[in-house]
Amino acid sequence: MNKRVLIVVAILAVVILGSVAALALTPPAEPPAAAPSAARTPVPAPSASPSPSPLPGRYVAYTPDELAADEGRTFVFFYAPWCGQCRDIDAGILAQGVPDGVTILKADFDSEQALEQQYGVTMRTTFIEVDDDGAELQRFVAYDTPTFDAVIAAML
């Protein structure tokens, strides 16, 4: 090899190794300390009659017992594990959480065929709100807009 090429390669190696060593030895910069806040958020005075807090939202597997025992608004979500849109909605529910006072019962589209027939469900991603007796109140199929935000906007 040419001596000039060897010298250039050696100089580049020294520069690169020196840069890496300098970065490794430099202490990390500390974020600036937050200035103490002079203003405080006022604490509201307790009310004479506190309103009852809604039940926390729940996302559970469908069972007839869960449907019968549920309080608040209840939705049955017809889900298939092999369905991409179903998985997208499922991920949204898990990431965002279910609103207070709402229960979503996740019914397996492949195994809950009697439930599908009862409500006339023909597509995955179908959400059906039911009353305490199991009667349908409303429905939404989220196949074309497979997000939990779309379900919330349409049904809540």
Long-range contacts (C-beta under 8 A, 24 or more apart in sequence): 53-100, 54-100, 54-101, 55-100, 55-101, 56-100, 57-97, 57-98, 57-99, 57-100, 57-101, 57-102, 57-103, 57-104, 58-98, 58-102, 58-103, 58-104, 59-93, 59-94, 59-98, 59-103, 59-104, 59-106, 60-103, 60-104, 60-105, 60-106, 61-105, 61-106, 62-105, 62-106, 62-107, 62-108, 62-112, 62-115, 63-105, 66-103, 66-105, 67-105, 67-130, 67-134, 68-134, 70-103, 70-105, 71-103, 72-101, 72-102, 72-103, 73-101, 73-102, 73-103, 73-129, 73-156, 74-102, 74-103, 74-105, 74-129, 74-130, 74-131, 75-102, 75-103, 75-104, 75-105, 75-127, 75-128, 75-129, 75-130, 75-155, 76-104, 76-105, 76-107, 76-115, 76-119, 76-127, 76-128, 76-130, 77-104, 77-105, 77-106, 77-107, 77-125, 77-126, 77-127, 78-107, 78-109, 78-112, 78-116, 78-121, 78-123, 78-124, 78-125, 78-126, 78-127, 78-128, 79-106, 79-107, 79-108, 79-109, 79-124, 79-125, 80-108, 80-109, 80-110, 80-124, 81-108, 83-109, 83-124, 83-125, 84-146, 85-124, 85-125, 85-142, 85-143, 85-146, 86-124, 86-125, 86-146, 88-146, 88-147, 89-125, 89-142, 89-146, 89-147, 89-148, 89-151, 92-147, 92-148, 92-149, 93-148, 95-148, 96-148, 96-149, 99-152, 99-156, 102-156, 127-151, 127-155, 129-155
